[in-house]
Amino acid sequence: MTQTDHPYRVRLHGGRNVHAARHVNGSANRVTGCGYYLPEDSTNHWMDDDTAVTCRGCQRAMGGAR
Ligand SMILES: [Zn+2]
């Protein structure tokens, strides 16, 4: 299981998909599995950890189709 590689769930400001994110090494900034960079002070909607990821790029980053 690689799900914990991206423990955070986020809906980007104005977006519809739920992405999976992780911290950039050693910083408060986060990056999604599909490559969106999320600075610490950016406006995004963080969701519960068990929210289903709907972004295909993030699903791939987490270990394949679900
Ligand atoms: Zn994504």
N, CA, C, O and the ligand as a Tripos MOL2 file, in Angstrom:
@<TRIPOS>MOLECULE
protein
  265   263    67     0     0
PROTEIN
NO_CHARGES

@<TRIPOS>ATOM
      1 N           0.8400   -1.2050    0.0000 N.3       1 MET1
      2 CA          0.0000    0.0000    0.0000 C.3       1 MET1
      3 C           0.8700    1.2480    0.0000 C.2       1 MET1
      4 O           1.8220    1.3590    0.7720 O.2       1 MET1
      5 N           0.5350    2.1670   -0.8600 N.am      2 THR2
      6 CA          1.3000    3.4060   -0.9170 C.3       2 THR2
      7 C           0.4450    4.6070   -0.5480 C.2       2 THR2
      8 O           0.8690    5.7520   -0.7080 O.2       2 THR2
      9 N          -0.7340    4.3510   -0.0640 N.am      3 GLN3
     10 CA         -1.6710    5.4430    0.2030 C.3       3 GLN3
     11 C          -1.0780    6.4700    1.1680 C.2       3 GLN3
     12 O          -1.3070    7.6690    1.0100 O.2       3 GLN3
     13 N          -0.3320    6.0180    2.1480 N.am      4 THR4
     14 CA          0.1820    6.9470    3.1420 C.3       4 THR4
     15 C           1.3040    7.8240    2.5940 C.2       4 THR4
     16 O           1.7610    8.7420    3.2750 O.2       4 THR4
     17 N           1.7510    7.5490    1.3740 N.am      5 ASP5
     18 CA          2.7150    8.4540    0.7640 C.3       5 ASP5
     19 C           2.1020    9.8430    0.5400 C.2       5 ASP5
     20 O           2.8130   10.8470    0.5090 O.2       5 ASP5
     21 N           0.7910    9.8830    0.3870 N.am      6 HIS6
     22 CA          0.0780   11.1420    0.1820 C.3       6 HIS6
     23 C          -1.0920   11.1990    1.1610 C.2       6 HIS6
     24 O          -2.2320   10.9420    0.7750 O.2       6 HIS6
     25 N          -0.8230   11.5300    2.4110 N.am      7 PRO7
     26 CA         -1.8390   11.4050    3.4660 C.3       7 PRO7
     27 C          -2.8940   12.4960    3.4700 C.2       7 PRO7
     28 O          -3.9040   12.3510    4.1590 O.2       7 PRO7
     29 N          -2.7070   13.5770    2.7370 N.am      8 TYR8
     30 CA         -3.6520   14.6900    2.7930 C.3       8 TYR8
     31 C          -4.6070   14.6670    1.6160 C.2       8 TYR8
     32 O          -4.2790   14.1790    0.5350 O.2       8 TYR8
     33 N          -5.8010   15.2080    1.8480 N.am      9 ARG9
     34 CA         -6.8090   15.2970    0.7860 C.3       9 ARG9
     35 C          -7.1500   16.7650    0.6100 C.2       9 ARG9
     36 O          -7.3950   17.4800    1.5820 O.2       9 ARG9
     37 N          -7.1610   17.2050   -0.6360 N.am     10 VAL10
     38 CA         -7.3810   18.6240   -0.8780 C.3      10 VAL10
     39 C          -8.1900   18.8500   -2.1510 C.2      10 VAL10
     40 O          -8.0000   18.1740   -3.1620 O.2      10 VAL10
     41 N          -9.0850   19.8060   -2.0720 N.am     11 ARG11
     42 CA         -9.7820   20.2780   -3.2670 C.3      11 ARG11
     43 C          -9.1930   21.6470   -3.5720 C.2      11 ARG11
     44 O          -9.2460   22.5550   -2.7420 O.2      11 ARG11
     45 N          -8.6370   21.7870   -4.7550 N.am     12 LEU12
     46 CA         -7.9870   23.0430   -5.1140 C.3      12 LEU12
     47 C          -9.0110   24.1560   -5.2030 C.2      12 LEU12
     48 O         -10.1810   23.9160   -5.5030 O.2      12 LEU12
     49 N          -8.5720   25.3630   -4.9450 N.am     13 HIS13
     50 CA         -9.4590   26.5160   -4.9930 C.3      13 HIS13
     51 C         -10.1310   26.6050   -6.3550 C.2      13 HIS13
     52 O          -9.4510   26.7590   -7.3700 O.2      13 HIS13
     53 N         -11.4430   26.5110   -6.3910 N.am     14 GLY14
     54 CA        -12.1740   26.5890   -7.6330 C.3      14 GLY14
     55 C         -12.2480   25.2880   -8.4030 C.2      14 GLY14
     56 O         -12.8690   25.2320   -9.4640 O.2      14 GLY14
     57 N         -11.6130   24.2200   -7.8780 N.am     15 GLY15
     58 CA        -11.5820   22.9540   -8.5900 C.3      15 GLY15
     59 C         -12.6600   22.0050   -8.1270 C.2      15 GLY15
     60 O         -13.3770   22.2830   -7.1660 O.2      15 GLY15
     61 N         -12.7730   20.8790   -8.8130 N.am     16 ARG16
     62 CA        -13.7880   19.8810   -8.4900 C.3      16 ARG16
     63 C         -13.1860   18.5850   -7.9700 C.2      16 ARG16
     64 O         -13.7730   17.9190   -7.1180 O.2      16 ARG16
     65 N         -12.0130   18.2300   -8.4830 N.am     17 ASN17
     66 CA        -11.4260   16.9560   -8.0880 C.3      17 ASN17
     67 C         -10.8230   17.0170   -6.6900 C.2      17 ASN17
     68 O         -10.3710   18.0660   -6.2290 O.2      17 ASN17
     69 N         -10.8300   15.8700   -6.0350 N.am     18 VAL18
     70 CA        -10.1330   15.7380   -4.7640 C.3      18 VAL18
     71 C          -8.7530   15.1560   -5.0670 C.2      18 VAL18
     72 O          -8.6380   14.1030   -5.6930 O.2      18 VAL18
     73 N          -7.7250   15.8440   -4.6220 N.am     19 HIS19
     74 CA         -6.3530   15.4200   -4.8560 C.3      19 HIS19
     75 C          -5.7560   14.8490   -3.5790 C.2      19 HIS19
     76 O          -6.2460   15.1000   -2.4780 O.2      19 HIS19
     77 N          -4.6970   14.0830   -3.7450 N.am     20 ALA20
     78 CA         -3.9310   13.5800   -2.6100 C.3      20 ALA20
     79 C          -2.6170   14.3540   -2.5600 C.2      20 ALA20
     80 O          -1.9870   14.5970   -3.5900 O.2      20 ALA20
     81 N          -2.2120   14.7380   -1.3530 N.am     21 ALA21
     82 CA         -1.0080   15.5620   -1.2330 C.3      21 ALA21
     83 C          -0.1000   15.0600   -0.1130 C.2      21 ALA21
     84 O          -0.5140   14.3280    0.7860 O.2      21 ALA21
     85 N           1.1470   15.4840   -0.2110 N.am     22 ARG22
     86 CA          2.1210   15.1760    0.8270 C.3      22 ARG22
     87 C           2.9880   16.4100    1.0390 C.2      22 ARG22
     88 O           3.0220   17.3150    0.2050 O.2      22 ARG22
     89 N           3.6770   16.4280    2.1520 N.am     23 HIS23
     90 CA          4.5980   17.5260    2.3970 C.3      23 HIS23
     91 C           5.8250   17.4060    1.5010 C.2      23 HIS23
     92 O           6.3230   16.3090    1.2500 O.2      23 HIS23
     93 N           6.3020   18.5530    1.0230 N.am     24 VAL24
     94 CA          7.5920   18.5850    0.3660 C.3      24 VAL24
     95 C           8.6280   18.3750    1.4690 C.2      24 VAL24
     96 O           8.4980   18.9080    2.5710 O.2      24 VAL24
     97 N           9.6270   17.6140    1.1630 N.am     25 ASN25
     98 CA         10.5990   17.2220    2.1930 C.3      25 ASN25
     99 C          11.0390   18.3980    3.0620 C.2      25 ASN25
    100 O          11.5990   19.3830    2.5820 O.2      25 ASN25
    101 N          10.7640   18.2570    4.3530 N.am     26 GLY26
    102 CA         11.2960   19.2170    5.3070 C.3      26 GLY26
    103 C          10.6630   20.5930    5.2890 C.2      26 GLY26
    104 O          11.2280   21.5320    5.8500 O.2      26 GLY26
    105 N           9.4910   20.7440    4.6530 N.am     27 SER27
    106 CA          8.8780   22.0730    4.6290 C.3      27 SER27
    107 C           7.3890   21.9800    4.9110 C.2      27 SER27
    108 O           6.8170   20.8910    4.9470 O.2      27 SER27
    109 N           6.7700   23.1330    5.1090 N.am     28 ALA28
    110 CA          5.3290   23.1780    5.3480 C.3      28 ALA28
    111 C           4.5500   23.2180    4.0460 C.2      28 ALA28
    112 O           3.3230   23.1140    4.0570 O.2      28 ALA28
    113 N           5.2310   23.3660    2.9390 N.am     29 ASN29
    114 CA          4.5580   23.3600    1.6500 C.3      29 ASN29
    115 C           4.1870   21.9330    1.2800 C.2      29 ASN29
    116 O           4.8280   20.9750    1.7110 O.2      29 ASN29
    117 N           3.1450   21.8120    0.4750 N.am     30 ARG30
    118 CA          2.7140   20.4720    0.0770 C.3      30 ARG30
    119 C           2.5950   20.3910   -1.4460 C.2      30 ARG30
    120 O           2.4530   21.4040   -2.1310 O.2      30 ARG30
    121 N           2.6540   19.1730   -1.9480 N.am     31 VAL31
    122 CA          2.5280   18.9440   -3.3830 C.3      31 VAL31
    123 C           1.5650   17.7800   -3.5900 C.2      31 VAL31
    124 O           1.5730   16.8130   -2.8290 O.2      31 VAL31
    125 N           0.7330   17.8830   -4.6310 N.am     32 THR32
    126 CA         -0.2090   16.8010   -4.9070 C.3      32 THR32
    127 C           0.4670   15.7060   -5.7220 C.2      32 THR32
    128 O           1.5310   15.9120   -6.3070 O.2      32 THR32
    129 N          -0.1640   14.5490   -5.7480 N.am     33 GLY33
    130 CA          0.3850   13.4450   -6.5170 C.3      33 GLY33
    131 C           0.5000   13.7570   -7.9960 C.2      33 GLY33
    132 O           1.3600   13.2080   -8.6840 O.2      33 GLY33
    133 N          -0.3710   14.6430   -8.4930 N.am     34 CYS34
    134 CA         -0.3540   14.9730   -9.9140 C.3      34 CYS34
    135 C           0.5030   16.1970  -10.1980 C.2      34 CYS34
    136 O           0.5690   16.6520  -11.3400 O.2      34 CYS34
    137 N           1.1660   16.7400   -9.1690 N.am     35 GLY35
    138 CA          2.1730   17.7490   -9.4230 C.3      35 GLY35
    139 C           1.8210   19.1870   -9.0980 C.2      35 GLY35
    140 O           2.6290   20.0800   -9.3550 O.2      35 GLY35
    141 N           0.6410   19.4450   -8.5420 N.am     36 TYR36
    142 CA          0.3360   20.8200   -8.1310 C.3      36 TYR36
    143 C           1.1120   21.1620   -6.8720 C.2      36 TYR36
    144 O           1.1320   20.3960   -5.9090 O.2      36 TYR36
    145 N           1.7400   22.3060   -6.8940 N.am     37 TYR37
    146 CA          2.5120   22.7680   -5.7560 C.3      37 TYR37
    147 C           1.6310   23.6640   -4.8950 C.2      37 TYR37
    148 O           1.0260   24.6130   -5.3930 O.2      37 TYR37
    149 N           1.5620   23.3570   -3.5990 N.am     38 LEU38
    150 CA          0.6640   24.0620   -2.6940 C.3      38 LEU38
    151 C           1.4540   24.7330   -1.5870 C.2      38 LEU38
    152 O           1.7580   24.0970   -0.5770 O.2      38 LEU38
    153 N           1.7950   26.0100   -1.7540 N.am     39 PRO39
    154 CA          2.5110   26.7150   -0.6950 C.3      39 PRO39
    155 C           1.6980   26.7170    0.6000 C.2      39 PRO39
    156 O           0.4730   26.5900    0.5820 O.2      39 PRO39
    157 N           2.3900   26.8620    1.6960 N.am     40 GLU40
    158 CA          1.7530   26.7840    3.0070 C.3      40 GLU40
    159 C           0.5680   27.7350    3.1260 C.2      40 GLU40
    160 O          -0.4380   27.4000    3.7520 O.2      40 GLU40
    161 N           0.6840   28.9300    2.5230 N.am     41 ASP41
    162 CA         -0.3430   29.9550    2.7050 C.3      41 ASP41
    163 C          -1.3380   30.0120    1.5500 C.2      41 ASP41
    164 O          -2.1140   30.9630    1.4540 O.2      41 ASP41
    165 N          -1.3280   29.0100    0.6720 N.am     42 SER42
    166 CA         -2.2480   29.0420   -0.4590 C.3      42 SER42
    167 C          -3.6650   28.7070   -0.0120 C.2      42 SER42
    168 O          -3.8730   28.0750    1.0240 O.2      42 SER42
    169 N          -4.6320   29.1410   -0.8100 N.am     43 THR43
    170 CA         -6.0330   28.9320   -0.4750 C.3      43 THR43
    171 C          -6.5340   27.6450   -1.1070 C.2      43 THR43
    172 O          -6.8070   27.5910   -2.3060 O.2      43 THR43
    173 N          -6.6510   26.6170   -0.2910 N.am     44 ASN44
    174 CA         -7.1810   25.3440   -0.7630 C.3      44 ASN44
    175 C          -8.0910   24.7860    0.3080 C.2      44 ASN44
    176 O          -8.0330   25.1830    1.4720 O.2      44 ASN44
    177 N          -8.9340   23.8550   -0.1110 N.am     45 HIS45
    178 CA         -9.8910   23.2900    0.8290 C.3      45 HIS45
    179 C          -9.3980   21.9160    1.2780 C.2      45 HIS45
    180 O          -9.5220   20.9330    0.5470 O.2      45 HIS45
    181 N          -8.8510   21.8570    2.4620 N.am     46 TRP46
    182 CA         -8.3380   20.5910    2.9730 C.3      46 TRP46
    183 C          -9.4890   19.7660    3.5270 C.2      46 TRP46
    184 O         -10.3860   20.2900    4.1880 O.2      46 TRP46
    185 N          -9.4500   18.4770    3.2510 N.am     47 MET47
    186 CA        -10.5800   17.6160    3.5820 C.3      47 MET47
    187 C         -10.1400   16.4890    4.5080 C.2      47 MET47
    188 O          -8.9540   16.3340    4.8010 O.2      47 MET47
    189 N         -11.1190   15.7030    4.9640 N.am     48 ASP48
    190 CA        -10.7950   14.5860    5.8550 C.3      48 ASP48
    191 C          -9.8670   13.5900    5.1710 C.2      48 ASP48
    192 O          -9.9130   13.4140    3.9540 O.2      48 ASP48
    193 N          -9.0310   12.9480    5.9660 N.am     49 ASP49
    194 CA         -8.0250   12.0380    5.4300 C.3      49 ASP49
    195 C          -8.6310   10.8700    4.6520 C.2      49 ASP49
    196 O          -7.9790   10.3000    3.7760 O.2      49 ASP49
    197 N          -9.8740   10.5160    4.9710 N.am     50 ASP50
    198 CA        -10.4560    9.3360    4.3220 C.3      50 ASP50
    199 C         -11.3630    9.7100    3.1520 C.2      50 ASP50
    200 O         -12.1040    8.8680    2.6450 O.2      50 ASP50
    201 N         -11.3060   10.9700    2.7250 N.am     51 THR51
    202 CA        -12.0630   11.3880    1.5520 C.3      51 THR51
    203 C         -11.5120   10.6840    0.3150 C.2      51 THR51
    204 O         -10.2970   10.5600    0.1590 O.2      51 THR51
    205 N         -12.3940   10.2270   -0.5540 N.am     52 ALA52
    206 CA        -11.9470    9.5130   -1.7500 C.3      52 ALA52
    207 C         -11.2570   10.4560   -2.7200 C.2      52 ALA52
    208 O         -11.7460   11.5570   -2.9760 O.2      52 ALA52
    209 N         -10.1240   10.0300   -3.2600 N.am     53 VAL53
    210 CA         -9.3910   10.8080   -4.2500 C.3      53 VAL53
    211 C         -10.0470   10.6170   -5.6120 C.2      53 VAL53
    212 O         -10.2750    9.4820   -6.0300 O.2      53 VAL53
    213 N         -10.3520   11.7000   -6.3050 N.am     54 THR54
    214 CA        -11.0060   11.5860   -7.6070 C.3      54 THR54
    215 C         -10.0920   11.9910   -8.7550 C.2      54 THR54
    216 O         -10.4270   11.7480   -9.9140 O.2      54 THR54
    217 N          -8.9510   12.5990   -8.4650 N.am     55 CYS55
    218 CA         -8.0190   12.9950   -9.5180 C.3      55 CYS55
    219 C          -7.2620   11.7690  -10.0160 C.2      55 CYS55
    220 O          -6.6420   11.0530   -9.2280 O.2      55 CYS55
    221 N          -7.3150   11.5270  -11.3340 N.am     56 ARG56
    222 CA         -6.6580   10.3300  -11.8670 C.3      56 ARG56
    223 C          -5.1460   10.3840  -11.7130 C.2      56 ARG56
    224 O          -4.5030    9.3660  -11.4580 O.2      56 ARG56
    225 N          -4.5880   11.5670  -11.8670 N.am     57 GLY57
    226 CA         -3.1450   11.6920  -11.7130 C.3      57 GLY57
    227 C          -2.7110   11.3400  -10.3020 C.2      57 GLY57
    228 O          -1.6870   10.6870  -10.1020 O.2      57 GLY57
    229 N          -3.4850   11.7720   -9.3380 N.am     58 CYS58
    230 CA         -3.1680   11.4570   -7.9430 C.3      58 CYS58
    231 C          -3.3920    9.9760   -7.6620 C.2      58 CYS58
    232 O          -2.6230    9.3610   -6.9220 O.2      58 CYS58
    233 N          -4.4290    9.4080   -8.2400 N.am     59 GLN59
    234 CA         -4.6780    7.9770   -8.0440 C.3      59 GLN59
    235 C          -3.4960    7.1690   -8.5590 C.2      59 GLN59
    236 O          -3.0710    6.2000   -7.9300 O.2      59 GLN59
    237 N          -2.9680    7.5790   -9.7140 N.am     60 ARG60
    238 CA         -1.7910    6.8800  -10.2580 C.3      60 ARG60
    239 C          -0.6030    7.0230   -9.3230 C.2      60 ARG60
    240 O           0.1220    6.0600   -9.0720 O.2      60 ARG60
    241 N          -0.4070    8.2340   -8.8080 N.am     61 ALA61
    242 CA          0.7260    8.4900   -7.9180 C.3      61 ALA61
    243 C           0.6070    7.6620   -6.6460 C.2      61 ALA61
    244 O           1.6100    7.3410   -6.0100 O.2      61 ALA61
    245 N          -0.6130    7.3240   -6.2840 N.am     62 MET62
    246 CA         -0.8290    6.5640   -5.0560 C.3      62 MET62
    247 C          -0.7570    5.0650   -5.2830 C.2      62 MET62
    248 O          -0.9240    4.2970   -4.3360 O.2      62 MET62
    249 N          -0.5180    4.6360   -6.4840 N.am     63 GLY63
    250 CA         -0.3250    3.2170   -6.6890 C.3      63 GLY63
    251 C          -1.2750    2.5500   -7.6450 C.2      63 GLY63
    252 O          -1.4070    1.3270   -7.6240 O.2      63 GLY63
    253 N          -1.9420    3.3150   -8.4820 N.am     64 GLY64
    254 CA         -2.7470    2.6880   -9.5250 C.3      64 GLY64
    255 C          -4.2300    2.9420   -9.3880 C.2      64 GLY64
    256 O          -4.6780    3.6000   -8.4500 O.2      64 GLY64
    257 N          -4.9860    2.4150  -10.3340 N.am     65 ALA65
    258 CA         -6.4240    2.6400  -10.3800 C.3      65 ALA65
    259 C          -7.1030    2.0090   -9.1820 C.2      65 ALA65
    260 O          -6.6470    0.9980   -8.6470 O.2      65 ALA65
    261 N          -8.1950    2.6200   -8.7750 N.am     66 ARG66
    262 CA         -8.9750    2.0940   -7.6680 C.3      66 ARG66
    263 C         -10.4130    1.9290   -8.1240 C.2      66 ARG66
    264 O         -11.2610    1.4930   -7.3460 O.2      66 ARG66
    265 ZN         -4.3410   15.4610   -8.4820 Zn       67 ZN67
@<TRIPOS>BOND
     1     1     2 1
     2     2     3 1
     3     3     4 2
     4     3     5 am
     5     5     6 1
     6     6     7 1
     7     7     8 2
     8     7     9 am
     9     9    10 1
    10    10    11 1
    11    11    12 2
    12    11    13 am
    13    13    14 1
    14    14    15 1
    15    15    16 2
    16    15    17 am
    17    17    18 1
    18    18    19 1
    19    19    20 2
    20    19    21 am
    21    21    22 1
    22    22    23 1
    23    23    24 2
    24    23    25 am
    25    25    26 1
    26    26    27 1
    27    27    28 2
    28    27    29 am
    29    29    30 1
    30    30    31 1
    31    31    32 2
    32    31    33 am
    33    33    34 1
    34    34    35 1
    35    35    36 2
    36    35    37 am
    37    37    38 1
    38    38    39 1
    39    39    40 2
    40    39    41 am
    41    41    42 1
    42    42    43 1
    43    43    44 2
    44    43    45 am
    45    45    46 1
    46    46    47 1
    47    47    48 2
    48    47    49 am
    49    49    50 1
    50    50    51 1
    51    51    52 2
    52    51    53 am
    53    53    54 1
    54    54    55 1
    55    55    56 2
    56    55    57 am
    57    57    58 1
    58    58    59 1
    59    59    60 2
    60    59    61 am
    61    61    62 1
    62    62    63 1
    63    63    64 2
    64    63    65 am
    65    65    66 1
    66    66    67 1
    67    67    68 2
    68    67    69 am
    69    69    70 1
    70    70    71 1
    71    71    72 2
    72    71    73 am
    73    73    74 1
    74    74    75 1
    75    75    76 2
    76    75    77 am
    77    77    78 1
    78    78    79 1
    79    79    80 2
    80    79    81 am
    81    81    82 1
    82    82    83 1
    83    83    84 2
    84    83    85 am
    85    85    86 1
    86    86    87 1
    87    87    88 2
    88    87    89 am
    89    89    90 1
    90    90    91 1
    91    91    92 2
    92    91    93 am
    93    93    94 1
    94    94    95 1
    95    95    96 2
    96    95    97 am
    97    97    98 1
    98    98    99 1
    99    99   100 2
   100    99   101 am
   101   101   102 1
   102   102   103 1
   103   103   104 2
   104   103   105 am
   105   105   106 1
   106   106   107 1
   107   107   108 2
   108   107   109 am
   109   109   110 1
   110   110   111 1
   111   111   112 2
   112   111   113 am
   113   113   114 1
   114   114   115 1
   115   115   116 2
   116   115   117 am
   117   117   118 1
   118   118   119 1
   119   119   120 2
   120   119   121 am
   121   121   122 1
   122   122   123 1
   123   123   124 2
   124   123   125 am
   125   125   126 1
   126   126   127 1
   127   127   128 2
   128   127   129 am
   129   129   130 1
   130   130   131 1
   131   131   132 2
   132   131   133 am
   133   133   134 1
   134   134   135 1
   135   135   136 2
   136   135   137 am
   137   137   138 1
   138   138   139 1
   139   139   140 2
   140   139   141 am
   141   141   142 1
   142   142   143 1
   143   143   144 2
   144   143   145 am
   145   145   146 1
   146   146   147 1
   147   147   148 2
   148   147   149 am
   149   149   150 1
   150   150   151 1
   151   151   152 2
   152   151   153 am
   153   153   154 1
   154   154   155 1
   155   155   156 2
   156   155   157 am
   157   157   158 1
   158   158   159 1
   159   159   160 2
   160   159   161 am
   161   161   162 1
   162   162   163 1
   163   163   164 2
   164   163   165 am
   165   165   166 1
   166   166   167 1
   167   167   168 2
   168   167   169 am
   169   169   170 1
   170   170   171 1
   171   171   172 2
   172   171   173 am
   173   173   174 1
   174   174   175 1
   175   175   176 2
   176   175   177 am
   177   177   178 1
   178   178   179 1
   179   179   180 2
   180   179   181 am
   181   181   182 1
   182   182   183 1
   183   183   184 2
   184   183   185 am
   185   185   186 1
   186   186   187 1
   187   187   188 2
   188   187   189 am
   189   189   190 1
   190   190   191 1
   191   191   192 2
   192   191   193 am
   193   193   194 1
   194   194   195 1
   195   195   196 2
   196   195   197 am
   197   197   198 1
   198   198   199 1
   199   199   200 2
   200   199   201 am
   201   201   202 1
   202   202   203 1
   203   203   204 2
   204   203   205 am
   205   205   206 1
   206   206   207 1
   207   207   208 2
   208   207   209 am
   209   209   210 1
   210   210   211 1
   211   211   212 2
   212   211   213 am
   213   213   214 1
   214   214   215 1
   215   215   216 2
   216   215   217 am
   217   217   218 1
   218   218   219 1
   219   219   220 2
   220   219   221 am
   221   221   222 1
   222   222   223 1
   223   223   224 2
   224   223   225 am
   225   225   226 1
   226   226   227 1
   227   227   228 2
   228   227   229 am
   229   229   230 1
   230   230   231 1
   231   231   232 2
   232   231   233 am
   233   233   234 1
   234   234   235 1
   235   235   236 2
   236   235   237 am
   237   237   238 1
   238   238   239 1
   239   239   240 2
   240   239   241 am
   241   241   242 1
   242   242   243 1
   243   243   244 2
   244   243   245 am
   245   245   246 1
   246   246   247 1
   247   247   248 2
   248   247   249 am
   249   249   250 1
   250   250   251 1
   251   251   252 2
   252   251   253 am
   253   253   254 1
   254   254   255 1
   255   255   256 2
   256   255   257 am
   257   257   258 1
   258   258   259 1
   259   259   260 2
   260   259   261 am
   261   261   262 1
   262   262   263 1
   263   263   264 2
@<TRIPOS>SUBSTRUCTURE
     1 MET1         2 RESIDUE 1 A MET
     2 THR2         6 RESIDUE 1 A THR
     3 GLN3        10 RESIDUE 1 A GLN
     4 THR4        14 RESIDUE 1 A THR
     5 ASP5        18 RESIDUE 1 A ASP
     6 HIS6        22 RESIDUE 1 A HIS
     7 PRO7        26 RESIDUE 1 A PRO
     8 TYR8        30 RESIDUE 1 A TYR
     9 ARG9        34 RESIDUE 1 A ARG
    10 VAL10       38 RESIDUE 1 A VAL
    11 ARG11       42 RESIDUE 1 A ARG
    12 LEU12       46 RESIDUE 1 A LEU
    13 HIS13       50 RESIDUE 1 A HIS
    14 GLY14       54 RESIDUE 1 A GLY
    15 GLY15       58 RESIDUE 1 A GLY
    16 ARG16       62 RESIDUE 1 A ARG
    17 ASN17       66 RESIDUE 1 A ASN
    18 VAL18       70 RESIDUE 1 A VAL
    19 HIS19       74 RESIDUE 1 A HIS
    20 ALA20       78 RESIDUE 1 A ALA
    21 ALA21       82 RESIDUE 1 A ALA
    22 ARG22       86 RESIDUE 1 A ARG
    23 HIS23       90 RESIDUE 1 A HIS
    24 VAL24       94 RESIDUE 1 A VAL
    25 ASN25       98 RESIDUE 1 A ASN
    26 GLY26      102 RESIDUE 1 A GLY
    27 SER27      106 RESIDUE 1 A SER
    28 ALA28      110 RESIDUE 1 A ALA
    29 ASN29      114 RESIDUE 1 A ASN
    30 ARG30      118 RESIDUE 1 A ARG
    31 VAL31      122 RESIDUE 1 A VAL
    32 THR32      126 RESIDUE 1 A THR
    33 GLY33      130 RESIDUE 1 A GLY
    34 CYS34      134 RESIDUE 1 A CYS
    35 GLY35      138 RESIDUE 1 A GLY
    36 TYR36      142 RESIDUE 1 A TYR
    37 TYR37      146 RESIDUE 1 A TYR
    38 LEU38      150 RESIDUE 1 A LEU
    39 PRO39      154 RESIDUE 1 A PRO
    40 GLU40      158 RESIDUE 1 A GLU
    41 ASP41      162 RESIDUE 1 A ASP
    42 SER42      166 RESIDUE 1 A SER
    43 THR43      170 RESIDUE 1 A THR
    44 ASN44      174 RESIDUE 1 A ASN
    45 HIS45      178 RESIDUE 1 A HIS
    46 TRP46      182 RESIDUE 1 A TRP
    47 MET47      186 RESIDUE 1 A MET
    48 ASP48      190 RESIDUE 1 A ASP
    49 ASP49      194 RESIDUE 1 A ASP
    50 ASP50      198 RESIDUE 1 A ASP
    51 THR51      202 RESIDUE 1 A THR
    52 ALA52      206 RESIDUE 1 A ALA
    53 VAL53      210 RESIDUE 1 A VAL
    54 THR54      214 RESIDUE 1 A THR
    55 CYS55      218 RESIDUE 1 A CYS
    56 ARG56      222 RESIDUE 1 A ARG
    57 GLY57      226 RESIDUE 1 A GLY
    58 CYS58      230 RESIDUE 1 A CYS
    59 GLN59      234 RESIDUE 1 A GLN
    60 ARG60      238 RESIDUE 1 A ARG
    61 ALA61      242 RESIDUE 1 A ALA
    62 MET62      246 RESIDUE 1 A MET
    63 GLY63      250 RESIDUE 1 A GLY
    64 GLY64      254 RESIDUE 1 A GLY
    65 ALA65      258 RESIDUE 1 A ALA
    66 ARG66      262 RESIDUE 1 A ARG
    67 ZN67       265 GROUP 0 **** ****
